[in-house]
């Protein structure tokens, strides 16, 4: 359709129609940018609240237990598990014998060992079973959770309360506008990395030592 026919049919030059559409797209892009900034600021605000409400003494207890324990077993599931598995890797880089509980190469657990379990609800069937078995075999259990109720709380030797909204969590914690357990899962990633920084300093491990333990066949 040429310009003359278009004008005859619609009563407007096609460019008069295209200009408002272009402006609408530009406004939409701008609004998307504003929304991104709004949501990212909100997520950071929630994380700040969580860390601000944590009890330093329970974090210290966990740090001391990790420092004096040779073998550490890590237990979690889902996205909580992804964060916890990443922590297992860093513990290995620190020189610890760290085992992700779901790996087939994980050895038996017993007295003198530490199991660290992250569980938002403090009550997940297969995690309950594994943690209980670890306890029965003599290991200590450290639980990371925002919940005030749940089976794992009843068997844990000590608890680090991470007051972040989590999937099926029960208790008082920072509420979140994010989906499901996002806030707790994000907090775990950052919390673990902070622990690693503190452990490295207190154990006087040089960054070069950690790099030397990094996988070198990739």
Buried (B, 14 or more C-beta within 10 A) or exposed (E): EEEEEBBEEEEEEEEEEEEEEEEEEEEEEEEEEEEEEEEEEEBEEBBEBBBEBBEEEBBEBBBEBBEEBEBBBBBBBBBBBEBBBBBBBBBBBBBBEBBBBBEEEEEEBEEEBBBBBBBBBBBBEEBBEBBBEBBEEEBBBBBBBBBBEBBBBEBBBEBBBBBBBBBBBBBEBBEBEBEBBBBBBBBBBEBBBEBBEBBBEEBEBEEEBBEEEEEEEE
